[in-house]
Amino acid sequence: MCKSRLDHGAPGNSTESSMSAPESGPLEGTRGRILEELAVAPRTARDLAKKLGIQESAARGHLDRMEERGLVIPSFRREGVGRPRKRYLLTSQGQDLFPKKYDVILDAVVDELLAREGEGFVSALFAESARRMANSIAKEIPKGGTTEEKARRLVSALNDLGFRCTVEKTTDGHLRVVRTNCIFRHSALAHPYLLCDVFDKNLTEALLGEVGVDLEDSIGRGGMRCTHLIQLR
């Protein structure tokens, strides 16, 4: 059964309470089964109702809610005489609810590069990748302003990527950027130096400019959060 990041109502229940459930947590009920069916092939509401053993109206209710959330999209196709049939397809967002293992490929590639080229080459590669990523993020951040203003815009941009990020002022007037989620956690645990000391630090420095950035703690090294101390000059 699919485990995705969307909550659901009880099977066959199309009440308002089930349709407005939170989006977080694994999905194993009616909507999870709908996702599984649509991953195989486009289906009509009637097809899904028969497969799931629920009322067609309940199936339509779930599909309408999933369409609102951008998980499915209707497609009309004429089959013989009569009106076109309305089938539902998964969107890219709906497909993203299924488990992904990008970190497995990344870890394998990093291990191979380390074995072939050594840590110096791979560190330079990660530093350049961080600067390239920073250039992409910087396009969304207004230019100018103080370092503190840049740090706050940096936090907003990182949160858009999935980090749970905040910025706070220290007692001695510096800034501390705190992240409680690491979007590449698995790889950071496998290669903490490359992801934390090289990639993460270079990313932060590239986005903030000529400031001192000290990595105080990191999830990759077993911490509960990643913290960067920004030394204002």
N, C-alpha and C positions, 0 to 999 in steps of 0.2 A: 504493500500500500504506500502511496506517495506521502512523504512527510514534507510539507511546505510551510511557508511563513504566513499563513492566513487562517484565522479562526473561522468557525462555521456554526450553523445551527444544527439541531437534531435532525436526523434523516426524515425528509418528508414534511418538515415543519417550515412553513413559509411565513410565520408571524414576524412582526416588526422586530421583536427582540432578537430573533435568530438572524435576521438580515442585517442588524446593526452591531454585530459582535465585533470585538477588537480584531485588528489585522495581524497581531502577533501570535506566535505559538504554532505548534504543528497542526496540520489539517489532516484528519483521518476519517471524517464523516462524509456527508453528502457532497460537499463541494470538492473534497479530495478525490472522491470517486468520479465526479464529473471531470476533473482535471485528467485523471487517468484515462478515461474514455476518450477525451478529446485529443490526448497525446497519441492515441492510436489512429484516429481518423475523425474528420468533421462529423458532427451528429446533429440531428434535429432535437427539439425539446421532447417530441414524442419518442424518438429512439432512446434518449436518455432515461425518460420515465419508465420505459419497459425494462431497460437494462438494470436500473436501480430499484425497481419495484415501488415507485412513488407516483403520486398523481402528476399528470402533465402540467397542471397549474403550478404545482410546487417546483417542478423542474424549471418552468419559465421564470418563476420568482428568483430562484438561485442564479439563473443565467442572466437575468436583468441586472441583478446586483453585481455579478462578476463583470458584466460589460461596463457598468459604471466605474468599476475599479480598474478598468483597462486590461483585464485578464483574458477576455474572450471578445471576439468580433463576429457579427453575423455575416453570412455570405449567401446570396440568393442564386439558385441555379435551376433552370428549367429542365425537367425530366419528363419528356412526353407531353401530352396535352395537359391543360389546366394551369393553375398558378405556379410560379417558381417555388421551390422548397427552400425554406430558411434553415440553413445549417450553421452551426457555430464552430469556429476555429480558435485555437489558442493564439494569443498574441505573444510577442517576444517577452513581455512582462509576465505573462502566464507561464511561459516555458522556464523563466528564471526562478520560479518557485520550486522547481525540482532540484535535488542536490547537485552541486558542482564540485569538482575536485581539481581546480586549476593549480592549487598548491602542490599537488603530487607531481605534476609536470614541471613546475618551476623548481622544486627541490631536486628533481632528477637532472635537470639542465645545469643547475648550479653545481651539483656534485661532479658532473662530468667536466665542466669548465675548470673547477678547482683542481681536478686530477690532471687535466691536460695543460693548463696555462698557469696555475698557481694563484695564490691569494692576491698578489699585487695586481695582476691583470684583472681579476674579477672585481676587486675593490674599485679600480678605476672605472670599470664598466658600470658598476652600481652608482658611483658618484655622478657620472655623466648622465645616466638614466634619471637620477633624481633631478638634475638641472633641467633636463628636457621636460620632465613632468612639471617642474616648477614654472617653466615658460608657458606651458599649456594652461595651468591654473591661473597664472598672472594675468592672462587675457580677460578673466572674469573679475579681476580686482582693480578698482579705481586707482590710478597712480597718484603719487604725492601723499602728503600728510606726515604726521609724526610716526615714529617707530611703534608707539602704542596703538595708533589708529591702524597701522599696517598689520600689527599682531591680531587685532580684533577682526579685521577683514580676512586674515589668514585662517583664523579659527572658523569663520563662517564658511570659507571655501573647503576646508578639511571636513567639516560636518556634512557638506554636500556629497563628499566622497564616501561617507559612512563612518568616519571617526566620531566618537562622542567626546567633543573637545570644548574646553573652556580656557579662558585666560584670567589670571589673577595678579594683583600687585603684591609684591613682597614688602616686608617691613623696611627694607633698605632701599626701596624705590625702583627695584628691577621688576621684570615681568616673568611669570611662570606660565607656560602653556601646558595644560594637563589634558591627556587623552585617556579615556577609560575603555576604549575599544581600539583594537588593532585590526585593520582590514586585511593584513597579511600575517595574522597571528601564527598560523602553523609554520610558515616559512621563517618567521622571526625566531620561533623557538628552535628550529633546526639550524639556523645560521644567524645568531644574534648580532655578531659583529658586523656582518654585511648589511643586514636590514636596519639595525638600530644605530650603530656608531657611524656607518658610512651613508646608507641611503637616507634614513630619516633625518640625520643631522644636516646633510647636504641639501635636502629638500627645504628644511626650515631656514637655513642660511641663505639659500638662493631666493627665497620669497621675501625675506626681511631685509636683505641688503647687508651692508658692512656693520654687523653687530656681533657681539660674542654670544655663542650658543653652547651651553653645557648640558649634556645629557645626564640628568640626575638619577633617573630610574626608568626601567622599561619592562614592558610585559614580556618581551623576548628573553629577558634575563630572570624571569620568575616573579616580577613585581605585579602588583595589582593594577598599575597604571603606568603610562609613559609620561615623564615630566621633562620639559626643557626649560632651563633657566636662561632668559634673555637679558643680557647685561646691557643696560642702556648707557650710552656714552655721552 
